[in-house]
Amino acid sequence: MISLKKYLDAPQADTKKVGKSDAKELLPVTMAAYRSALLEIGSCSLDACPALGEQLQRSLGKLAGNLSCDMSREAVESTEKIVQEQVQDWGTRTAKHFQQQTSEVKEILIVMARTAESVGERDQRCAKQINDVTAQLQRIANLDDLTQIRVSLKKSAAELKTSIDKMAMEGKAAIQQLQAEVSNYQSKLEEAEQVASRDSLTGLRSRLWVENQIERRIDAKLPLCVAIIDMDGFKQVNDDHGHLIGDELLKQFAAELKSACRSTDIIGRWGGDEFILLLNYGMSEAKAQTDRLMQWVCGDYTVKGQDSPMKLRVGASIGLAEHLADETLKGLISRADAEMYQQKAASRARR
């Protein structure tokens, strides 16, 4: 884990190696790098395990937001310890999560192996019965009395029919059992996939799932635009009213975003207070759609406070980019993100 204690102590350190002025200039840069590292760890945890990464991302984001150059050595040490504990706890829970999914897949394989074994045993048993009937037929062939031949044939035919009927019945039962077991585990796997593809707070698609959809369209050389939407002043909402109010506002904003989009639009939570749209059409149509969408989602929101409902004014900045020939996912997202920040900066300048 990155340590900042030596930089906080730098003014009192050996000035032969690091001067006081150099240390003062280095501290803000180092603090910014530490803050960026925490945010990136949170983002990577969400990509690695969408079902469990949300909580770690939010917690690390909060810690990053509290970092400042005037923090004491004790505060930095406390932050570092909290980060280590939270990352270790996330790692343990993620390992258990994937272990559970692995166990479910293993159970499917065990059921299929047992079914195959059962079918094999049944076939061996039925083969023995058929061999017995064949031996009887060979003995009948050596008989001279027609009556004995008729009786033996009748008995052998009945035994053969019984064996074949039993084989068919057992085969049908084994197949039905296998189908039921596979259907059960298929439902579990589909449910797990749905959980992984959804953002746990807003119910929108997860970042990783949206990225996969974008890459599919890029590979298929289909037209697409990407929009990054960032809620303005959301950090202040968390600071002033707490994360529960912030979470409620995020959920309401996501619901409005979803209701304003077309059924063909793909909407996801990019992380924190940022959202992403995948639009399956060109720039002119995408621009008209996002302009309409921003008019819809920006405005007054009412959330439940501790004592009474409170009204919060929500604005947003949006960056829109159309995919260019041979452009990568990273390049497309980077252009949309840059435009969003440019719009946010222009909005601040007008205030």
Helices and strands as residue ranges (DSSP letters): H 5-8, G 10-12, H 20-48, H 50-66, H 73-141, H 146-197, H 207-219, E 225-232, H 234-241, H 243-260, E 266-271, E 274-279, H 283-297, E 299-304, E 309-322, H 329-350
